[in-house]
């Protein structure tokens, strides 16, 4: 039996899976690493932590499955998007990586928009938002000029890890599309944008497709992990693009709900010409010559993590959710907005913060937990509403990530989204998408679609309950009013934030 390995470099940790030719996940493991949040709005990580924990995860897989170590034919990657890793001419890291959920760059986003106007949308198909890579580069110029002068190359997180494992430097189109430096139509780095902000185009890494073979493991890495030398390494893709592959979002009419630290509603596109509104994004898919549109909730699973840390730090998530199914929609008159670190879709607001509206002394823990789940789902539904306003038909949604591990939450998604929600068997998210890219790259299957037929299977389908649909439609309108009614309050409160 032959095997491939999929590695997903997430925000809170790295996940690695070993998959055989039939699509069976034989082994999986994950390793954590820490966030650095020294100032309000700042979120960084040490790239060396990614490398150490990725190698540790690979080594653990091989130790747990020693008979398979000689049969690993291919390895590919998925990774958190947008994060800025800076290297000098000796390929040494210059500073901690600035992550996708870092919001320090509001002024730089304003400057980008003012300088490029409509050209930015025409070239990149996206607006200037704090999460993207270009604003981070401009912040470096203004605030850390000594480091800026030493920049010889930038990479995104998974590309840095792959470089350390192979010695080869590349970035794939799906991750490059999230930098705000890529000309989506021409599939090249934009000289116009680089010149507008005095960014040397040579610091941009070489572009490749996600399924491209980019090298093999360095001998010392192969020895350290226990994987045979010569195992092929493929470029991989952005976490959302790989999550889409792992969920079978490979043709028009397919939509994904992915709930991790952030939350995503993603829909497949044949080309890059769709007109977008409401801070939706358009990126290259990890499937060649395909694209996807996407809306983002910055604090999706993170909101639930935060709730658990406050209410039940010693309990499991399963224990936290006990009793939620017995609470009626609306959580006994309680609404939650998941704006813990600002929001992206549809508001693109780094100042707004979360709210619990309607608290009274009769509320219990189960009410608060249900309100948090509903608030996360309402936020995701704002992206679905934008898709529908743009003419997309969304009748069926594949749900992956944390939101797919609770029957109560899956039914809630069906009722709020007003669409059938599909749960997958043995759902592995972006790590499976990375493994599928490796499987196709190794020639096991002629296409991602053929691979998906073997690797991906439905477990259950949740249909909307019309009575709850009507209740949630009214609650959703109330939810949508909270942003405009609290925004000015949060602007005034910003001066008092010290953490």
C-alpha positions as CSV (number, residue, x, y, z in Angstrom):
1,X,0.0,0.0,0.0
2,X,1.2,3.5,-0.9
3,X,0.6,6.6,1.2
4,X,0.6,10.4,1.1
5,X,0.8,12.9,3.9
6,X,-1.3,16.1,4.2
7,X,0.0,18.9,6.5
8,X,-2.2,21.8,7.6
9,X,-0.4,24.7,9.2
10,X,-3.2,26.3,11.2
11,X,-3.3,29.3,13.6
12,X,-3.2,27.4,16.8
13,X,-1.3,24.3,15.7
14,X,-0.2,22.0,12.9
15,X,-2.2,18.9,11.9
16,X,-0.7,16.0,9.9
17,X,-2.5,13.0,8.4
18,X,-1.4,9.9,6.6
19,X,-3.7,8.7,3.9
20,X,-3.6,5.5,1.8
21,X,-4.5,5.0,-1.9
22,X,-8.1,4.3,-1.0
23,X,-8.6,7.5,0.8
24,X,-8.5,6.0,4.3
25,X,-6.9,8.2,7.0
26,X,-4.6,5.7,8.7
27,X,-3.2,8.1,11.3
28,X,-3.4,11.7,12.4
29,X,-1.7,14.0,14.9
30,X,-1.5,17.6,15.8
31,X,1.0,19.8,17.6
32,X,0.3,23.2,19.1
33,X,2.2,26.5,19.1
34,X,1.6,29.8,20.7
35,X,0.4,33.2,19.6
36,X,2.2,36.4,20.5
37,X,-0.3,39.2,21.3
38,X,1.8,41.9,23.0
39,X,-0.4,44.9,22.0
40,X,-4.1,45.4,21.1
41,X,-4.7,44.2,17.6
42,X,-1.3,42.5,17.3
43,X,-1.0,38.8,16.5
44,X,2.3,37.1,15.7
45,X,4.0,33.8,15.7
46,X,7.6,32.5,15.6
47,X,8.1,30.7,12.2
48,X,10.6,28.4,13.9
49,X,7.8,27.1,16.1
50,X,5.9,26.0,12.9
51,X,9.0,24.2,11.6
52,X,9.7,22.4,14.9
53,X,6.1,21.3,15.4
54,X,5.6,20.2,11.8
55,X,8.7,18.0,12.0
56,X,7.5,16.7,15.3
57,X,4.1,15.8,13.8
58,X,5.6,14.1,10.8
59,X,8.0,12.1,13.1
60,X,5.1,11.1,15.3
61,X,3.1,9.8,12.4
62,X,6.0,7.7,11.3
63,X,6.7,6.4,14.8
64,X,3.0,5.3,15.1
65,X,3.0,3.7,11.7
66,X,6.6,2.6,11.2
67,X,5.7,0.0,8.5
68,X,4.4,2.9,6.3
69,X,7.4,5.1,6.4
70,X,9.0,3.6,3.4
71,X,5.8,3.9,1.4
72,X,5.1,7.6,1.7
73,X,5.2,8.8,-1.9
74,X,4.1,12.4,-1.6
75,X,3.6,15.3,0.9
76,X,1.7,18.5,0.4
77,X,0.6,21.4,2.5
78,X,-2.2,23.7,3.5
79,X,-1.7,26.8,5.5
80,X,-3.1,29.9,7.2
81,X,-3.4,32.7,4.7
82,X,-1.9,36.2,4.5
83,X,0.8,35.9,7.2
84,X,4.0,37.8,6.5
85,X,7.3,35.9,6.9
86,X,10.4,38.1,6.1
87,X,13.8,36.7,5.2
88,X,17.1,38.3,4.6
89,X,19.6,37.4,1.9
90,X,20.9,34.6,4.0
91,X,17.3,33.2,4.2
92,X,17.2,34.0,8.0
93,X,13.9,35.1,9.5
94,X,14.0,38.8,10.3
95,X,11.2,39.0,12.9
96,X,8.1,37.1,14.1
97,X,5.5,36.5,11.4
98,X,2.5,38.9,11.4
99,X,-0.6,36.8,11.1
100,X,-3.9,37.0,9.1
101,X,-5.9,38.1,12.2
102,X,-3.5,41.0,13.1
103,X,-5.4,44.3,12.8
104,X,-2.7,46.9,13.2
105,X,-2.7,48.0,9.6
106,X,-5.9,50.1,9.3
107,X,-4.0,53.2,8.3
108,X,-2.1,51.3,5.6
109,X,-5.3,49.9,4.2
110,X,-6.8,53.4,3.9
111,X,-3.6,54.6,2.1
112,X,-3.7,51.7,-0.3
113,X,-7.4,52.3,-1.2
114,X,-6.8,56.1,-1.6
115,X,-3.8,55.6,-3.9
116,X,-5.1,52.8,-6.1
117,X,-8.8,53.4,-6.1
118,X,-10.7,51.1,-8.4
119,X,-7.5,49.7,-9.8
120,X,-6.9,47.6,-6.7
121,X,-10.2,45.8,-7.2
122,X,-9.6,45.4,-11.0
123,X,-6.1,43.9,-10.4
124,X,-6.5,41.8,-7.3
125,X,-10.3,41.3,-7.1
126,X,-10.2,42.3,-3.5
127,X,-10.3,45.3,-1.2
128,X,-7.6,46.5,1.1
129,X,-8.2,44.8,4.5
130,X,-6.0,44.5,7.5
131,X,-5.6,40.7,7.2
132,X,-3.8,40.8,3.8
133,X,-0.1,40.8,3.3
134,X,0.5,44.1,1.4
135,X,-0.7,46.3,4.3
136,X,1.7,44.4,6.6
137,X,4.6,45.2,4.2
138,X,3.7,48.9,4.3
139,X,3.5,48.8,8.1
140,X,7.0,47.4,8.2
141,X,8.3,50.3,6.0
142,X,6.8,52.9,8.3
143,X,7.4,51.3,11.8
144,X,10.4,49.0,11.4
145,X,12.6,50.6,8.6
146,X,15.8,48.9,9.8
147,X,14.2,45.5,9.2
148,X,12.5,46.6,6.0
149,X,15.9,47.5,4.5
150,X,17.1,43.9,5.1
151,X,14.1,42.2,3.4
152,X,15.3,40.0,0.5
153,X,12.2,37.8,0.3
154,X,8.8,37.4,1.8
155,X,6.9,34.1,2.2
156,X,3.6,33.0,3.6
157,X,3.5,30.5,6.5
158,X,3.2,27.2,4.8
159,X,5.7,28.2,2.1
160,X,8.3,29.0,4.8
161,X,7.8,25.6,6.4
162,X,8.0,23.9,3.0
163,X,11.2,25.8,2.3
164,X,12.7,24.6,5.5
165,X,11.8,21.0,4.7
166,X,13.0,21.1,1.0
167,X,15.3,24.0,0.5
168,X,13.0,25.2,-2.4
169,X,11.2,28.6,-2.4
170,X,7.8,28.9,-4.1
171,X,4.3,30.3,-3.4
172,X,1.2,28.8,-5.0
173,X,-1.5,30.9,-6.7
174,X,-4.2,30.3,-4.1
175,X,-2.0,31.8,-1.3
176,X,-0.5,34.5,-3.5
177,X,-4.1,35.7,-4.3
178,X,-4.4,36.6,-0.6
179,X,-1.4,39.0,-0.6
180,X,-3.1,41.9,-2.4
181,X,0.0,41.8,-4.7
182,X,-1.2,39.3,-7.4
183,X,-2.7,40.2,-10.7
184,X,-5.5,37.6,-10.6
185,X,-6.2,37.8,-14.3
186,X,-2.6,37.7,-15.5
187,X,-1.5,35.3,-12.8
188,X,1.6,37.3,-12.2
189,X,2.8,39.7,-9.4
190,X,1.5,43.1,-10.2
191,X,4.3,45.5,-11.1
192,X,1.8,48.4,-10.9
193,X,1.1,47.7,-7.2
194,X,4.7,47.0,-6.4
195,X,5.8,50.3,-8.0
196,X,3.0,52.3,-6.4
197,X,4.3,51.4,-2.9
198,X,8.0,51.1,-3.7
199,X,8.1,47.4,-3.1
200,X,10.9,45.6,-5.0
201,X,9.2,42.9,-7.1
202,X,12.2,40.6,-6.6
203,X,11.1,40.0,-2.9
204,X,8.0,38.2,-4.3
205,X,8.6,34.4,-4.4
206,X,8.3,32.3,-7.6
207,X,4.7,31.4,-8.5
208,X,3.6,27.8,-9.0
209,X,0.3,25.9,-9.2
210,X,-0.9,24.0,-6.1
211,X,-0.3,20.6,-7.5
212,X,3.2,21.4,-8.8
213,X,6.0,19.2,-7.6
214,X,8.6,21.5,-6.0
215,X,11.2,19.1,-4.6
216,X,11.9,16.4,-2.1
217,X,12.6,16.4,1.6
218,X,16.1,17.4,2.5
219,X,18.2,14.4,3.6
220,X,18.4,15.5,7.2
221,X,14.7,16.2,7.4
222,X,14.0,12.7,5.9
223,X,16.2,11.1,8.6
224,X,14.7,13.2,11.4
225,X,11.1,12.3,10.4
226,X,11.7,8.7,9.4
227,X,10.4,9.2,5.9
228,X,12.2,7.7,3.0
229,X,14.4,10.0,0.9
230,X,12.9,10.9,-2.5
231,X,9.3,11.4,-1.3
232,X,7.8,14.0,-3.6
233,X,6.8,17.4,-2.1
234,X,4.0,19.4,-3.7
235,X,3.3,23.1,-3.3
236,X,-0.1,22.8,-1.7
237,X,-2.5,25.7,-1.1
238,X,-4.2,28.2,1.1
239,X,-6.2,26.6,4.0
240,X,-9.5,27.6,2.6
241,X,-8.7,26.4,-0.9
242,X,-7.5,23.1,0.5
243,X,-10.5,22.9,2.7
244,X,-12.6,23.2,-0.4
245,X,-10.8,20.4,-2.1
246,X,-11.2,18.2,1.0
247,X,-14.9,18.9,1.0
248,X,-15.4,18.2,-2.7
249,X,-16.0,21.8,-3.7
250,X,-14.7,21.3,-7.2
251,X,-17.5,22.5,-9.6
252,X,-20.1,25.2,-9.9
253,X,-23.0,25.1,-7.5
254,X,-21.0,23.8,-4.6
255,X,-20.7,25.8,-1.4
256,X,-18.6,25.2,1.8
257,X,-19.0,26.3,5.4
258,X,-15.8,25.9,7.3
259,X,-15.5,26.8,11.0
260,X,-12.1,26.9,12.5
261,X,-10.5,29.8,14.4
262,X,-12.2,31.9,11.7
263,X,-15.2,31.0,9.7
264,X,-15.6,30.9,6.0
265,X,-18.5,30.6,3.5
266,X,-16.9,29.6,0.2
267,X,-18.4,29.1,-3.2
268,X,-16.8,27.7,-6.4
269,X,-16.3,29.9,-9.4
270,X,-15.3,29.1,-13.0
271,X,-13.6,32.4,-13.6
272,X,-12.5,35.6,-12.0
273,X,-15.0,38.0,-13.5
274,X,-17.8,37.9,-10.9
275,X,-18.6,41.3,-9.4
276,X,-18.4,41.2,-5.7
277,X,-19.9,43.4,-2.9
278,X,-19.9,43.6,0.9
279,X,-16.3,42.7,1.3
280,X,-16.5,39.3,-0.3
281,X,-13.2,38.0,-1.6
282,X,-12.2,36.2,-4.8
283,X,-9.1,34.0,-4.8
284,X,-7.5,31.3,-7.0
285,X,-8.6,27.8,-6.0
286,X,-6.0,25.1,-5.4
287,X,-7.7,23.4,-8.3
288,X,-5.9,24.5,-11.5
289,X,-7.7,27.3,-13.5
290,X,-10.5,27.6,-11.0
291,X,-11.5,30.3,-8.4
292,X,-13.7,30.8,-5.4
293,X,-15.6,33.6,-3.8
294,X,-15.5,33.8,0.0
295,X,-16.8,35.6,3.0
296,X,-15.1,35.5,6.4
297,X,-16.1,35.7,10.0
298,X,-12.9,36.5,11.9
299,X,-13.9,35.0,15.3
300,X,-15.9,31.9,14.6
301,X,-14.5,28.9,16.4
302,X,-12.4,31.5,18.4
303,X,-15.6,32.8,19.9
304,X,-16.5,29.4,21.2
305,X,-12.9,28.9,22.5
306,X,-13.2,32.2,24.3
307,X,-16.6,31.2,25.8
308,X,-15.2,27.9,27.0
309,X,-12.2,29.6,28.6
310,X,-14.6,31.8,30.6
311,X,-17.4,29.4,31.5
312,X,-15.8,25.9,31.4
313,X,-12.0,26.0,31.2
314,X,-11.6,22.5,32.6
315,X,-14.4,20.9,30.6
316,X,-14.5,19.4,27.1
317,X,-16.3,21.1,24.2
318,X,-18.8,18.2,24.3
319,X,-19.6,19.0,28.0
320,X,-19.8,22.7,27.2
321,X,-22.5,22.0,24.5
322,X,-24.6,19.7,26.8
323,X,-28.0,21.2,27.2
324,X,-27.8,23.5,24.2
325,X,-30.2,21.3,22.2
326,X,-32.8,21.8,24.8
327,X,-32.7,25.6,24.5
328,X,-35.1,27.1,21.9
329,X,-33.9,29.3,19.0
330,X,-33.2,32.7,20.3
331,X,-31.5,31.5,23.5
332,X,-34.2,32.9,25.7
333,X,-33.9,36.4,24.2
334,X,-30.1,36.6,24.0
335,X,-28.1,37.7,20.9
336,X,-24.3,37.5,20.5
337,X,-22.1,39.2,17.9
338,X,-18.8,37.4,17.3
339,X,-16.7,40.5,16.8
340,X,-14.0,39.7,19.3
341,X,-11.2,40.9,17.1
342,X,-13.2,43.0,14.7
343,X,-15.0,41.7,11.6
344,X,-14.3,41.2,7.9
345,X,-17.6,40.3,6.0
346,X,-19.6,42.2,5.4
347,X,-18.2,45.2,7.4
348,X,-14.4,45.1,7.2
349,X,-14.2,46.8,10.6
350,X,-11.2,46.4,12.9
351,X,-12.7,48.6,15.6
352,X,-16.0,46.9,16.2
353,X,-16.2,44.4,19.1
354,X,-18.6,41.7,20.3
355,X,-21.8,42.1,22.1
356,X,-24.2,40.1,24.2
357,X,-27.6,41.7,23.8
358,X,-30.5,40.9,26.1
359,X,-28.7,39.5,29.2
360,X,-30.9,39.0,32.3
361,X,-30.6,37.2,35.6
362,X,-32.5,34.1,34.3
363,X,-30.0,33.3,31.7
364,X,-28.0,30.1,32.4
365,X,-24.8,28.8,30.8
366,X,-26.7,26.8,28.1
367,X,-28.4,30.0,27.0
368,X,-25.1,31.8,26.6
369,X,-23.5,28.9,24.7
370,X,-26.5,28.7,22.4
371,X,-26.4,32.4,21.8
372,X,-22.7,32.2,20.8
373,X,-23.3,29.3,18.4
374,X,-26.2,31.3,16.8
375,X,-24.2,34.5,16.6
376,X,-21.4,32.8,14.8
377,X,-23.9,31.2,12.4
378,X,-25.7,34.5,11.9
379,X,-22.4,36.1,11.0
380,X,-21.7,33.4,8.4
381,X,-25.2,33.8,7.1
382,X,-24.4,37.4,6.2
383,X,-21.9,36.0,3.6
384,X,-24.6,33.6,2.3
385,X,-27.0,36.6,2.0
386,X,-24.5,38.5,-0.1
387,X,-24.0,35.5,-2.4
388,X,-27.7,35.2,-2.9
389,X,-28.1,38.9,-3.5
390,X,-25.4,38.5,-6.3
391,X,-27.6,35.8,-7.9
392,X,-25.9,32.7,-6.7
393,X,-28.3,29.8,-5.8
394,X,-27.3,28.1,-2.6
395,X,-29.5,25.1,-1.7
396,X,-26.8,22.8,-0.3
397,X,-23.8,23.5,1.9
398,X,-21.0,21.2,3.0
399,X,-20.0,21.9,6.6
400,X,-16.5,21.1,7.9
401,X,-14.4,22.0,10.9
402,X,-15.7,22.6,14.5
403,X,-19.2,23.4,13.3
404,X,-19.5,19.9,11.8
405,X,-18.9,18.0,15.0
406,X,-22.2,18.9,16.7
407,X,-25.5,17.7,15.5
408,X,-27.2,20.6,17.2
409,X,-24.9,23.1,15.4
410,X,-25.4,21.4,12.1
411,X,-29.1,21.6,12.4
412,X,-28.8,25.2,13.5
413,X,-26.8,25.9,10.3
414,X,-29.5,24.3,8.1
415,X,-32.2,26.4,9.8
416,X,-30.3,29.7,9.7
417,X,-28.8,29.2,6.2
418,X,-32.1,27.9,4.8
419,X,-30.3,25.2,2.9
420,X,-29.5,21.5,3.4
421,X,-26.3,21.0,5.3
422,X,-24.1,18.0,4.5
423,X,-21.8,16.4,7.1
424,X,-18.9,14.3,5.8
425,X,-17.6,10.9,7.0
426,X,-14.2,11.2,8.6
427,X,-13.9,15.0,7.7
428,X,-10.3,16.2,7.9
429,X,-10.7,19.6,6.4
430,X,-7.6,21.3,4.7
431,X,-5.3,18.5,5.7
432,X,-7.3,16.1,3.5
433,X,-7.2,18.6,0.6
434,X,-3.5,18.8,0.9
435,X,-3.3,15.0,0.9
436,X,-5.5,14.9,-2.2
437,X,-3.2,17.3,-4.0
438,X,-0.3,15.0,-3.2
439,X,-2.3,11.9,-4.4
440,X,-3.1,13.5,-7.7
441,X,0.5,14.8,-8.0
442,X,1.8,11.3,-7.5
443,X,-0.4,10.0,-10.3
444,X,-2.8,7.9,-8.2
445,X,-5.8,9.7,-9.8
446,X,-6.2,11.6,-13.1
447,X,-7.9,14.5,-11.5
448,X,-9.0,16.0,-8.2
449,X,-12.6,15.1,-9.1
450,X,-11.6,11.4,-9.5
451,X,-9.7,11.5,-6.2
452,X,-12.7,13.1,-4.4
453,X,-15.0,10.2,-5.6
454,X,-12.7,7.9,-3.7
455,X,-11.8,10.0,-0.7
456,X,-15.0,12.0,0.2
457,X,-18.3,10.5,1.4
458,X,-21.4,12.0,3.0
459,X,-22.3,11.0,6.5
460,X,-25.6,12.8,7.0
461,X,-27.8,15.6,5.5
462,X,-29.6,18.1,7.8
463,X,-32.7,19.7,6.3
464,X,-34.1,23.0,7.4
465,X,-37.0,22.9,9.8
466,X,-39.5,25.5,8.5
467,X,-40.8,26.5,11.9
468,X,-37.2,27.3,13.1
469,X,-36.4,28.9,9.7
470,X,-39.1,31.5,10.3
471,X,-37.9,32.2,13.9
472,X,-34.3,32.5,12.8
473,X,-35.2,34.8,9.8
474,X,-36.6,37.3,12.3
475,X,-33.7,36.9,14.7
476,X,-31.3,37.4,11.9
477,X,-32.8,40.8,11.0
478,X,-32.4,41.8,14.7
479,X,-28.8,40.5,14.6
480,X,-28.0,42.6,11.5
481,X,-29.2,45.7,13.3
482,X,-26.7,45.4,16.2
483,X,-23.7,46.5,14.1
484,X,-25.1,49.9,13.1
485,X,-26.5,50.5,16.6
486,X,-23.3,49.7,18.5
487,X,-20.6,50.8,16.1
488,X,-20.2,54.4,17.5
489,X,-20.1,53.1,21.0
490,X,-17.2,50.8,20.1
491,X,-15.4,53.7,18.5
492,X,-15.6,55.6,21.8
493,X,-14.6,52.6,23.8
494,X,-11.4,52.0,21.8
495,X,-9.5,54.7,23.8
496,X,-10.0,52.6,27.0
497,X,-8.6,49.3,25.6
498,X,-5.3,48.4,27.1
499,X,-5.2,44.7,26.2
